[in-house]
Amino acid sequence: MTDRPPGRRWFWLGLVAGYPLMAIGVWGILRDSVVTAPFNFALWFVGGNLVHDLVLAPVVLGVRLLLRRRLPGRLLGPVQWGAALSGMVLLFAAIPLLGLGRSPLEPTVQPLDYGLGVAIALGVVWLSALLLRPR
């Protein structure tokens, strides 16, 4: 048995498997550059990471600290995961909720009532948090 921590083995396995997969993806983007727009992809890739690291992560940590100070321990877990899932639902639903991509020339794009769908999803999240909380 080695004296290395077990996580190190998984790191190297992920690295060995991950780099070739990333290389295949980059090669595909460059190979099909007419339809993939590599510069725009790179801009979104870098921009998305910057927005995550400079905006989203600090907001999530701030909400976590606020919840830890305001809530009793037994409610903390359910409220934290309810808030995290609510944030994810709202992030995924932002484009249709804001109507981005909707066109009067193409009525079949975003034809549904997305506000109702998001409200139902958030209701399920918070109902689950309420029902699954420790007693």
C-alpha positions in Angstrom: 0.0 0.0 0.0 1.2 3.5 -0.8 1.4 6.4 1.5 -0.4 8.7 -1.1 -3.8 10.0 -0.3 -6.5 8.1 -2.2 -7.7 11.4 -3.9 -4.4 11.8 -5.7 -5.0 8.6 -7.7 -8.4 9.8 -8.9 -6.9 13.2 -9.8 -4.3 11.5 -12.1 -6.9 9.2 -13.6 -9.2 12.2 -14.3 -6.3 14.0 -15.9 -5.3 11.1 -18.1 -8.9 10.7 -19.2 -9.8 14.4 -19.3 -7.0 15.9 -21.4 -7.6 13.7 -24.5 -11.4 14.4 -24.3 -10.7 18.1 -24.1 -8.3 17.8 -27.0 -11.0 16.1 -29.1 -13.4 18.9 -28.3 -11.0 21.6 -29.2 -10.0 19.8 -32.4 -13.7 19.5 -33.3 -14.3 23.3 -32.7 -11.3 24.2 -34.8 -12.0 21.6 -37.5 -15.6 22.9 -38.0 -14.7 26.5 -37.5 -17.1 27.7 -40.1 -20.1 26.7 -37.9 -18.5 26.7 -34.4 -17.0 30.2 -34.3 -13.9 29.4 -32.2 -13.3 33.0 -31.2 -16.9 33.3 -29.8 -16.6 30.0 -28.1 -13.3 31.1 -26.4 -14.9 34.4 -25.4 -17.9 32.6 -23.8 -15.6 30.1 -22.2 -13.3 32.7 -20.6 -16.2 35.1 -19.9 -18.2 32.4 -18.2 -15.4 31.4 -15.9 -14.8 35.0 -15.0 -18.5 35.6 -14.3 -18.5 32.5 -12.2 -15.4 33.3 -10.2 -15.9 37.1 -9.8 -19.8 37.3 -9.5 -21.6 34.0 -8.9 -19.2 32.4 -6.4 -19.0 35.4 -4.1 -22.8 35.9 -4.2 -23.3 32.2 -3.2 -20.8 32.4 -0.4 -22.4 35.7 0.9 -25.9 34.1 0.9 -24.4 31.1 2.7 -22.9 33.3 5.4 -26.1 35.2 5.8 -28.2 32.0 6.1 -25.7 30.6 8.7 -26.1 33.7 10.9 -29.9 33.9 10.6 -31.2 30.3 10.6 -31.3 27.7 13.4 -29.1 24.7 12.6 -32.0 22.3 11.9 -33.3 24.5 9.1 -29.9 25.4 7.6 -29.4 22.4 5.4 -32.9 22.4 3.7 -32.9 26.1 3.2 -29.3 26.1 1.8 -30.1 23.4 -0.8 -33.5 24.9 -1.5 -31.8 28.3 -2.2 -29.0 26.6 -4.3 -31.5 24.7 -6.4 -33.7 27.8 -6.8 -30.7 29.7 -8.1 -29.9 26.9 -10.6 -33.5 26.8 -11.8 -33.5 30.6 -12.3 -30.2 30.5 -14.1 -31.4 27.8 -16.5 -34.7 29.6 -17.0 -33.3 33.1 -17.5 -33.2 33.0 -21.3 -36.8 32.0 -21.8 -38.1 34.1 -18.9 -36.5 37.2 -20.4 -37.7 36.3 -23.8 -34.3 36.3 -25.3 -34.3 34.6 -28.7 -38.1 35.0 -29.2 -39.0 36.3 -32.6 -42.3 37.4 -34.1 -41.3 35.9 -37.4 -41.0 32.4 -35.8 -43.8 31.8 -33.3 -42.7 28.3 -32.5 -39.6 29.6 -30.7 -40.3 29.6 -27.0 -44.1 29.0 -27.3 -44.7 28.0 -23.7 -45.6 29.8 -20.5 -42.2 29.7 -18.9 -43.1 31.8 -15.9 -45.6 29.2 -14.8 -43.1 26.4 -15.4 -40.5 28.1 -13.3 -43.0 28.8 -10.6 -44.0 25.1 -10.5 -40.3 24.0 -10.4 -39.6 26.4 -7.5 -42.7 25.2 -5.7 -41.5 21.6 -6.0 -38.0 22.6 -4.7 -39.3 24.5 -1.7 -42.1 21.9 -0.9 -39.4 19.2 -1.0 -37.2 21.3 1.4 -40.2 21.7 3.7 -41.1 18.0 3.7 -37.6 16.6 3.9 -36.3 18.8 6.7 -35.1 17.0 9.8 -37.5 17.1 12.7 
